[in-house]
Amino acid sequence: MRNIKMIFKGKRIIDITRAIKQGMPVYPGDPEPVIEQVCSIEKDGFALSTIFMGSHTGTHVDAPSHVLEGGTSADMLLPESLMGRAVLLDMKHSGGFISAEELDVAWKAIKPGEGIEVLLLKTGIPCLVEAAENFCLEENIAFWARDKGLKVLGIDAFSIENGKSLPLHRSLLSRKINIIECLDLELVEEGMYTFICLPLKITGCDGAPARAILIEE
């Protein structure tokens, strides 16, 4: 604990992970999580539960194998590829459909400088079934993100795009830009942060739930 305090030097740590629980919203068609206690302290002397859920439940990382044949699975993602200096842009004014041109205007307005590796988008689109089809990032964002040198694109919505063809997923992941969806950014202000996201190391899986945090600069 002493070493952790020395590293962060009193900086505020913000948890931007959505809690996983029964009855929580999931992307339309995904399995709903079920958490059941199979042992109790009263009966067995310890508590133990079974957990059933989809690999893209709550705050999660999309592995390349989610959309790319022969792509990297969740357990092969390097931790350092999901960490770095981040800029959070407030895009609630976008109306649900965001282009690279809009991102560029917001990026230039905040003037993040050099060395940004993570872009987080606060859209205000809730992770609710009825909102899933009312949001989409345009595919030209992949080229914009590559030119900016980004290695992570994170968002507070269910997905970075709607529908089943997922062209932006393919464009980003084929360019080694990681995708993190369903972040909890409601109470986080636009600005600069240090970002850390650690997905579960599930062998051969197309994605994994993750714990994500921001550290104020």
Disulfide bonds with the S-S distance in Angstrom:
none
